[in-house]
């Protein structure tokens, strides 16, 4: 599990006792999974972007990968690098939270992020 995932899991777990199950699922979706490539099978991807986010069939999304590396000097915060790695086109919107898409270009991987932009 990535460091970001562990941090967000800890924050969400800390909030969980105060939230009902439906609320906890909403928090997890909104702050941890939203925009994430959650599965890939061949050229087909499942993305955590749905009707509630404005997803529509035919939209092309930029796929982004983030990588962190140590700061340049001791004690410096990590440097986060953002890289566009491909594009996916939404083939179907499953529900308010998920859509299925097809990789149009690039090397898209599970846990990459997509940016929803109407074109």
C-alpha positions, 0 to 999 in steps of 0.5 A: 500500500502506498504511503498516501493510501496509508495516511488517508486510511488512518484519517478515515479510520479515525473518523469512522467511529463517529460516522454511520456506515453510509457516511464512512463510505462517502468520506472514503469515496470523496477523499481517497478514491475519487478520480482513481483508476480502481481496476484495469483489465486489458484496455478497459479501466474502472474509474472512481468518477461517476454521475455525481462528478459530472461524468458522461459517456464520450468524455476523454480524461487525462491520466496522471501519476504522482511520485514522491521522492525525498527532499533535496536536503535533510528534513526537507519535505518530499518533492511530488512529481506529477506526470501525465501518463495517458488518456481514457475515454468514458464508455459507460457511467455505472452509477453516481460513483463509478464509470468504465472507460477504454485506454486511448493512449499511454500506460495507465495503471491501477491507482493512477488518477484521472482528471475529469474535464468536459471536452 
